[in-house]
Amino acid sequence: MQRRIERYLDQGYGESFLRDPQVATMIQTDLLSYDEKTLKLSAWVVMPNHIHLLLTRFEDHTLAGVMQSLKSLSSRKANKILKRSGPFWMADYFDRYIRDGKHFAKTIHYIENNPVKARLCVRPEDWQFSSARYRGR
């Protein structure tokens, strides 16, 4: 089921509010503002209709709390930018435990390669809204 959803997202199905550069920039800026405060952000990509994150939450924060905070803040800002109201994010999110260093590296590659796989750019570091761009510098 999850792989099917990921295929649909990569093909551009659903609302693509994040295609708006102003919204994508805001999402990326907000993600970076959380780094080292409530979480350690290791990789991210803002796609036209979804995001991927590799994060480690700080011990005194729950994943549910971090996600609720990120989604709440960004949805209010995005709706204001887009002059719309209503739900912005899906109600839930998918999470996984990272088992070891190899899985960690593979996950970073998957996240940062997502725009290439979706044919939005040629190289991961070409995508403006991704940790790959920062990593490539």
C-alpha positions in Angstrom: 0.0 0.0 0.0 2.7 2.5 1.0 4.7 1.8 -2.2 1.6 2.4 -4.3 1.0 5.8 -2.5 4.7 6.7 -3.1 4.4 5.9 -6.8 1.3 8.1 -7.1 3.0 10.9 -5.3 6.1 10.7 -7.5 3.8 10.8 -10.6 2.3 14.1 -9.3 -1.1 12.9 -8.2 -3.0 14.9 -5.7 -2.8 18.5 -4.8 0.6 20.0 -5.7 0.5 23.0 -3.4 4.3 22.6 -2.8 4.9 23.3 -6.5 4.6 27.0 -5.6 8.2 28.1 -5.0 7.1 30.5 -2.2 5.4 27.6 -0.4 8.3 25.2 -0.9 10.8 27.8 0.3 8.7 28.5 3.4 8.4 24.7 4.2 12.2 24.3 3.8 12.9 27.4 5.9 10.6 26.1 8.6 12.2 22.7 8.6 15.6 24.3 9.0 14.4 26.4 11.9 13.5 23.3 13.8 16.9 21.8 13.3 18.9 21.6 16.6 15.9 22.9 18.6 13.4 20.0 18.7 15.1 17.6 16.2 18.2 16.8 14.2 17.4 17.1 10.5 19.6 14.7 8.5 17.9 14.8 5.1 14.9 16.3 3.5 13.2 17.0 0.2 10.2 19.2 -0.6 8.5 17.7 -3.6 5.5 19.3 -5.4 3.0 17.3 -3.5 4.8 15.8 -0.4 7.9 15.9 1.6 10.4 13.4 2.9 12.3 13.9 6.1 15.0 12.0 7.9 15.1 13.3 11.4 16.0 12.4 14.9 13.7 13.9 17.5 15.2 15.2 20.7 14.4 13.0 23.7 12.1 15.5 25.3 9.9 15.6 22.2 7.6 13.0 20.7 7.5 12.3 17.0 3.8 13.0 17.0 4.4 16.4 18.7 7.1 17.4 16.3 5.0 16.4 13.3 1.9 18.2 14.6 3.9 21.3 15.2 5.6 21.3 11.8 2.3 20.6 10.0 0.2 23.1 12.0 2.7 26.0 11.5 3.4 25.3 7.8 -0.3 24.7 6.9 -1.3 28.1 8.3 1.5 29.8 6.4 0.9 27.9 3.2 -2.8 28.5 3.2 -2.1 32.2 3.7 0.4 32.3 0.8 -2.1 30.4 -1.5 -5.1 32.4 -0.3 -7.0 29.3 0.6 -8.4 27.6 3.6 -8.9 24.0 4.7 -6.7 21.0 5.2 -3.2 21.3 3.7 -1.5 18.1 4.9 -2.8 14.6 5.1 -3.9 13.8 8.6 -1.3 11.1 9.1 2.4 10.5 8.2 4.5 7.5 7.5 7.4 6.8 9.8 10.2 4.2 10.0 12.9 3.2 12.4 16.4 3.4 11.0 18.2 0.1 11.8 21.8 0.9 11.2 24.4 3.0 9.4 23.7 1.3 6.1 20.0 1.9 6.3 20.6 5.5 7.3 22.8 6.1 4.2 20.3 4.3 2.0 17.5 6.5 3.4 19.4 9.7 2.7 20.0 8.5 -0.9 16.3 7.7 -1.3 15.2 11.0 0.0 17.6 13.1 -1.9 17.2 11.1 -5.1 13.4 11.6 -5.1 13.3 14.6 -7.4 15.5 12.7 -9.9 13.3 9.7 -9.8 10.3 11.9 -10.4 12.1 13.5 -13.3 12.1 17.0 -11.8 15.9 17.4 -12.2 18.9 15.4 -13.4 21.0 15.4 -10.2 19.8 15.5 -6.6 21.8 18.6 -5.9 20.0 20.4 -8.7 16.7 20.4 -6.7 16.4 23.7 -4.8 14.3 22.3 -2.0 16.5 19.5 -0.7 19.3 18.6 1.7 21.3 17.4 -1.4 21.7 21.0 -2.5 23.3 21.9 0.8 25.3 18.7 1.0 26.7 19.4 -2.5 28.1 22.7 -1.5 
